[in-house]
Amino acid sequence: MTEASVPFHAGLEGYASYRIPAVVATGTGTLLAFCEGRVDSAADHGHIDIVLRRSTDGGRTWGPLLTVARNGSGLAGNPAPVVLDTGRVLLVHVRAAGTATEDAVMRGQVGPEDGRRVWVQHSDDDGLGWSAPREITAQVKREDWRWYATTPGHGLQLGTGRIVVPGNHSLPPSGTDTGTEPKYYTGHCLLSDDRGENWYLGYVDENTDGYINVNETSAAELPDGRVYFNTRTDSRSPGHRADAHSEDGGRTLVRPFRPQAGLVAPVCQGSVLQLRDPDLLLFSGPADPAARALMTVRVSIDAGVTWRPAYTVDGLPAGYCDLVRADADTAGLLYETGDFGAYETIAFRRVPVAALA
């Protein structure tokens, strides 16, 4: 039997909409649920803050709403939290002018100061207080890249100590293209080897042939030390998911992203999480092939080669999501859902690990 709670409800506490969830568990077991608080509407641009609720009882109840990152009347979004071995929680995210729509950015109509820029801040008290944000754009964004986004969802610290945060970006177009065509979406990851002080680019997967366009990406460290990446794609390859592996901590990919047609999904973000004891690789996301609905957790026991359905939440609309190990017996799922649309609430569900094995 699963337990559910609703940490974010559209229209409450000063925000018209809550979207883009991310969740991590701190070293003390506190759950930190992040998302974008969109002030005026559900649009992807405008006045957007990163907000947070904390849970000290495994996601059964949640504390007051905290605002973690603001950018005036502009956008602070795409929260990518990472829990470090020191106990510190990093929050990598993007900022942009509120008027910088995705369409305008991809067309090259937005200047660098108003476009998508990358920032990091941290908390040393389980998410209660946060440092001032520090910009790292020059370290992780090439000058010709237009669109830019982190994850969405959690990043990770590998057993080696390296931090890995997946990202995606778009390239300038060629010929008579506008730059808004899906084939110009491509992917990369951000890496840090000194607990977030300095950052650099890992793999860059750029292919504009229209077969696979790497987009919103999630990562997990496998038991053998490899890093598994799973991405959204809305290209002409089979299905709407693609995946890849890295054997050097995200610096390069063994092969470019290839279709993962074993994950039936609409065009939507998804999340991956590697469990230990038992060793299970989880994927969460909507499972209807054509609509954002039917939130389902899938399981792989062969490092993402094949997948099987393990737990379906319900048949309701559902969108973006993130996974966390809530405690020894429980996986946690933070996800967008609603009775009549996927963006009415962000809910949290406790799923027994025994139900997934």
C-alpha positions as CSV (number, residue, x, y, z in Angstrom):
1,M,0.0,0.0,0.0
2,T,1.4,3.4,-0.9
3,E,1.0,6.7,0.9
4,A,0.6,10.0,-0.8
5,S,0.8,13.7,0.1
6,V,0.6,17.0,-1.8
7,P,3.4,19.5,-1.1
8,F,2.4,21.9,-3.9
9,H,-1.0,22.9,-5.1
10,A,-1.5,25.4,-8.0
11,G,-2.9,28.8,-7.0
12,L,-1.9,28.7,-3.4
13,E,0.7,30.7,-1.5
14,G,1.3,33.3,-4.1
15,Y,2.0,31.1,-7.1
16,A,-0.4,30.5,-10.0
17,S,1.4,27.2,-10.9
18,Y,4.0,24.8,-9.5
19,R,6.1,22.8,-12.0
20,I,9.4,21.0,-12.6
21,P,9.9,18.9,-9.4
22,A,13.2,17.7,-8.0
23,V,13.7,15.8,-4.7
24,V,16.7,14.7,-2.6
25,A,17.3,13.1,0.8
26,T,19.9,14.7,3.0
27,G,22.4,12.8,5.2
28,T,20.0,13.2,8.1
29,G,17.1,11.7,6.1
30,T,15.3,15.0,5.5
31,L,13.5,15.1,2.2
32,L,13.9,18.4,0.2
33,A,11.2,18.8,-2.5
34,F,12.0,21.6,-4.9
35,C,10.0,23.0,-7.9
36,E,9.4,26.2,-9.8
37,G,6.9,28.6,-8.3
38,R,5.4,30.4,-11.3
39,V,3.9,33.6,-10.1
40,D,1.5,34.7,-12.9
41,S,0.8,31.6,-15.0
42,A,1.9,28.1,-15.9
43,A,4.0,29.4,-18.7
44,D,7.7,28.4,-19.0
45,H,8.8,32.1,-18.9
46,G,8.0,35.1,-16.7
47,H,8.3,35.6,-13.0
48,I,9.5,32.2,-11.7
49,D,11.1,31.4,-8.3
50,I,12.6,28.2,-7.0
51,V,10.7,27.1,-3.9
52,L,11.2,24.2,-1.4
53,R,9.3,22.2,1.2
54,R,11.1,20.0,3.7
55,S,9.9,16.8,5.2
56,T,11.4,15.1,8.3
57,D,9.0,12.1,8.3
58,G,9.7,10.6,4.9
59,G,7.3,12.7,2.9
60,R,4.2,12.1,4.9
61,T,3.9,15.7,5.9
62,W,5.7,18.9,4.7
63,G,7.0,22.1,6.3
64,P,6.3,25.7,5.2
65,L,7.0,26.9,1.7
66,L,10.5,28.4,1.4
67,T,11.8,30.5,-1.5
68,V,15.3,29.4,-2.3
69,A,16.2,31.3,-5.5
70,R,14.8,34.6,-6.9
71,N,15.7,36.5,-10.0
72,G,13.7,39.7,-9.4
73,S,10.8,39.5,-11.8
74,G,12.7,37.2,-14.0
75,L,13.2,33.4,-14.0
76,A,15.1,31.2,-11.6
77,G,14.3,27.6,-12.6
78,N,15.3,24.1,-13.5
79,P,16.4,23.1,-9.9
80,A,19.1,20.4,-9.9
81,P,19.9,19.6,-6.3
82,V,22.8,17.4,-5.3
83,V,23.6,16.1,-1.8
84,L,27.3,15.9,-1.1
85,D,29.2,13.5,1.2
86,T,30.0,16.5,3.5
87,G,26.3,17.0,4.1
88,R,26.2,20.2,2.0
89,V,23.3,20.4,-0.5
90,L,24.1,22.1,-3.8
91,L,21.5,23.7,-6.0
92,V,22.5,24.2,-9.7
93,H,19.9,26.1,-11.7
94,V,19.3,28.5,-14.6
95,R,18.3,32.1,-14.7
96,A,17.0,34.3,-17.5
97,A,15.0,37.4,-18.1
98,G,11.2,36.9,-17.7
99,T,10.6,37.9,-21.3
100,A,13.1,35.3,-22.7
101,T,10.7,32.7,-24.2
102,E,12.1,29.4,-25.4
103,D,11.1,30.2,-28.9
104,A,12.9,33.6,-28.9
105,V,16.0,32.1,-27.3
106,M,16.2,29.3,-29.9
107,R,15.8,31.8,-32.7
108,G,18.7,33.8,-31.4
109,Q,16.6,36.8,-30.6
110,V,17.7,37.1,-26.9
111,G,21.0,38.6,-25.9
112,P,23.5,36.8,-23.7
113,E,22.6,38.9,-20.6
114,D,18.9,38.1,-20.8
115,G,19.4,34.5,-22.0
116,R,19.8,31.3,-20.1
117,R,22.6,31.5,-17.6
118,V,23.8,28.9,-15.0
119,W,24.1,29.5,-11.2
120,V,24.9,27.5,-8.1
121,Q,24.3,28.0,-4.4
122,H,24.4,25.7,-1.3
123,S,22.8,24.9,2.1
124,D,24.7,23.6,5.1
125,D,21.7,23.2,7.3
126,D,19.4,20.7,5.5
127,G,17.8,23.2,3.3
128,L,16.8,25.8,5.8
129,G,19.2,28.5,4.7
130,W,21.0,29.1,1.4
131,S,24.1,30.9,0.3
132,A,24.0,33.7,-2.2
133,P,24.0,32.4,-5.8
134,R,27.2,32.3,-7.8
135,E,27.3,32.3,-11.6
136,I,29.2,29.5,-13.4
137,T,27.9,30.2,-17.0
138,A,31.4,30.7,-18.5
139,Q,32.6,27.3,-17.2
140,V,29.7,25.2,-18.6
141,K,28.0,27.0,-21.5
142,R,29.7,27.5,-24.9
143,E,29.2,30.9,-26.5
144,D,27.2,29.6,-29.5
145,W,24.7,27.6,-27.4
146,R,21.3,29.2,-27.3
147,W,18.8,27.3,-25.1
148,Y,20.2,25.9,-21.9
149,A,18.7,23.8,-19.1
150,T,19.8,21.7,-16.2
151,T,18.3,18.2,-15.8
152,P,15.3,18.8,-14.6
153,G,15.5,16.6,-11.4
154,H,18.3,15.7,-9.0
155,G,22.0,15.5,-9.9
156,L,24.4,13.1,-8.2
157,Q,27.8,12.7,-6.5
158,L,29.6,9.6,-7.7
159,G,31.5,7.3,-5.4
160,T,34.7,9.0,-6.7
161,G,33.5,12.3,-5.3
162,R,32.7,13.8,-8.8
163,I,29.5,15.7,-9.1
164,V,27.4,15.0,-12.3
165,V,24.5,17.3,-13.4
166,P,23.0,16.5,-16.8
167,G,22.0,19.4,-19.1
168,N,20.7,20.2,-22.5
169,H,21.2,23.0,-24.9
170,S,20.4,24.1,-28.5
171,L,22.6,24.9,-31.4
172,P,22.4,27.7,-34.0
173,P,20.6,26.6,-37.1
174,S,21.9,26.0,-40.6
175,G,20.4,27.0,-44.0
176,T,16.9,28.4,-43.8
177,D,16.0,26.8,-40.4
178,T,14.9,29.0,-37.6
179,G,16.6,27.2,-34.7
180,T,13.3,26.1,-33.2
181,E,13.4,22.7,-35.0
182,P,13.7,19.8,-32.5
183,K,16.9,18.5,-34.2
184,Y,18.8,21.5,-32.7
185,Y,18.3,20.2,-29.1
186,T,21.4,18.5,-27.9
187,G,22.9,17.4,-24.6
188,H,25.8,17.6,-22.2
189,C,26.6,17.3,-18.6
190,L,28.2,19.5,-16.0
191,L,31.0,18.1,-13.8
192,S,32.9,19.2,-10.7
193,D,35.7,17.4,-8.9
194,D,36.0,19.8,-5.9
195,R,32.5,19.7,-4.4
196,G,31.1,22.4,-6.6
197,E,33.8,25.1,-6.4
198,N,34.8,24.7,-10.0
199,W,32.9,23.3,-12.9
200,Y,33.6,22.0,-16.4
201,L,31.8,20.3,-19.3
202,G,31.7,16.5,-19.6
203,Y,30.3,14.7,-22.6
204,V,28.7,16.8,-25.3
205,D,26.3,14.9,-27.6
206,E,25.5,17.0,-30.6
207,N,23.8,15.5,-33.6
208,T,21.4,17.5,-35.8
209,D,20.4,14.8,-38.3
210,G,17.0,14.6,-36.7
211,Y,17.2,11.0,-35.6
212,I,17.7,11.6,-31.9
213,N,17.6,15.0,-30.2
214,V,18.9,14.8,-26.7
215,N,16.8,16.9,-24.4
216,E,15.9,16.8,-20.6
217,T,18.2,14.1,-19.1
218,S,18.5,12.2,-15.8
219,A,21.5,10.3,-14.5
220,A,22.3,7.4,-12.1
221,E,25.5,5.7,-11.0
222,L,25.3,2.0,-11.6
223,P,26.8,-0.6,-9.1
224,D,29.8,-1.2,-11.4
225,G,30.6,2.6,-11.4
226,R,29.3,3.4,-14.8
227,V,27.0,6.4,-15.2
228,Y,23.7,5.8,-16.9
229,F,22.0,8.7,-18.7
230,N,18.3,8.6,-19.9
231,T,16.9,11.4,-22.0
232,R,13.7,12.7,-23.5
233,T,13.6,12.9,-27.3
234,D,10.9,13.9,-29.7
235,S,12.8,13.0,-32.9
236,R,12.0,10.3,-35.5
237,S,13.9,7.5,-33.6
238,P,11.7,4.7,-32.2
239,G,9.9,5.8,-29.0
240,H,10.4,9.0,-27.1
241,R,13.4,7.9,-24.9
242,A,17.1,7.4,-25.5
243,D,19.9,6.4,-23.3
244,A,23.7,6.1,-23.0
245,H,26.5,5.0,-20.6
246,S,29.7,6.6,-19.5
247,E,32.7,4.6,-18.1
248,D,34.7,7.7,-17.1
249,G,32.3,9.5,-14.8
250,G,30.5,11.5,-17.4
251,R,33.5,12.9,-19.3
252,T,32.6,10.9,-22.4
253,L,30.0,8.4,-23.6
254,V,30.8,4.9,-24.6
255,R,28.4,5.5,-27.6
256,P,26.2,8.4,-28.4
257,F,22.6,8.3,-27.2
258,R,20.6,5.5,-28.8
259,P,16.8,4.8,-28.8
260,Q,15.4,3.1,-25.7
261,A,12.1,1.9,-27.2
262,G,11.6,-0.4,-24.2
263,L,10.3,2.6,-22.3
264,V,6.9,3.5,-23.6
265,A,6.4,7.2,-23.0
266,P,5.1,10.5,-24.4
267,V,7.4,13.4,-25.1
268,C,8.2,14.3,-21.5
269,Q,10.9,14.5,-18.9
270,G,11.6,11.3,-16.8
271,S,13.7,10.4,-13.9
272,V,16.2,7.5,-13.1
273,L,17.4,6.3,-9.7
274,Q,19.8,3.4,-8.8
275,L,18.8,1.5,-5.7
276,R,21.2,-0.5,-3.7
277,D,20.1,-3.5,-1.6
278,P,18.4,-4.5,-3.8
279,D,20.2,-3.4,-6.9
280,L,17.5,-2.0,-9.1
281,L,17.6,0.8,-11.7
282,L,14.3,2.7,-11.6
283,F,12.8,4.9,-14.3
284,S,9.7,7.0,-13.6
285,G,7.5,8.9,-16.1
286,P,4.2,8.9,-17.9
287,A,3.6,5.6,-19.7
288,D,0.9,6.6,-22.1
289,P,2.6,6.7,-25.5
290,A,0.8,9.8,-26.7
291,A,-0.2,11.8,-23.7
292,R,1.2,13.0,-20.4
293,A,-0.7,10.5,-18.2
294,L,-0.4,7.1,-16.5
295,M,2.6,7.8,-14.1
296,T,4.5,4.5,-13.8
297,V,7.8,3.3,-12.3
298,R,9.7,0.9,-14.5
299,V,12.6,-1.4,-13.3
300,S,15.8,-2.6,-15.0
301,I,18.1,-5.3,-13.6
302,D,20.6,-5.1,-16.5
303,A,21.8,-1.5,-16.3
304,G,19.0,-0.1,-18.5
305,V,19.2,-2.6,-21.4
306,T,15.6,-3.9,-20.8
307,W,12.8,-2.6,-18.6
308,R,9.6,-3.9,-17.0
309,P,6.6,-2.1,-15.4
310,A,6.7,-2.4,-11.6
311,Y,4.3,0.1,-10.2
312,T,1.6,2.3,-11.8
313,V,0.3,5.1,-9.7
314,D,-3.0,5.6,-11.5
315,G,-4.5,6.5,-14.9
316,L,-4.6,10.3,-14.3
317,P,-2.8,13.0,-16.2
318,A,0.8,13.2,-15.1
319,G,4.0,15.1,-16.2
320,Y,7.4,15.7,-14.9
321,C,8.8,13.7,-11.9
322,D,11.8,12.8,-9.8
323,L,12.8,9.8,-7.7
324,V,14.5,9.5,-4.3
325,R,15.4,6.8,-1.8
326,A,13.2,8.0,1.0
327,D,14.4,5.3,3.5
328,A,15.6,1.8,3.6
329,D,12.2,0.3,2.7
330,T,10.8,3.1,0.5
331,A,11.3,4.9,-2.8
332,G,9.8,8.3,-3.1
333,L,8.2,9.7,-6.2
334,L,7.6,13.5,-6.6
335,Y,5.4,14.1,-9.7
336,E,3.1,16.5,-11.4
337,T,-0.5,15.3,-11.6
338,G,-4.2,16.3,-11.3
339,D,-7.7,15.1,-12.0
340,F,-8.2,17.1,-15.2
341,G,-4.7,18.2,-16.1
342,A,-1.1,17.2,-15.3
343,Y,-0.2,20.6,-13.7
344,E,-2.8,21.0,-10.9
345,T,-0.6,19.7,-8.1
346,I,2.9,18.2,-7.4
347,A,2.3,15.1,-5.3
348,F,4.7,12.8,-3.4
349,R,4.1,9.1,-3.2
350,R,5.9,6.6,-0.9
351,V,6.4,3.3,-2.8
352,P,7.6,0.2,-0.9
353,V,10.8,-1.1,-2.4
354,A,9.4,-4.6,-2.0
355,A,6.7,-3.7,-4.5
356,L,9.4,-2.9,-7.1
357,A,11.7,-5.9,-6.7
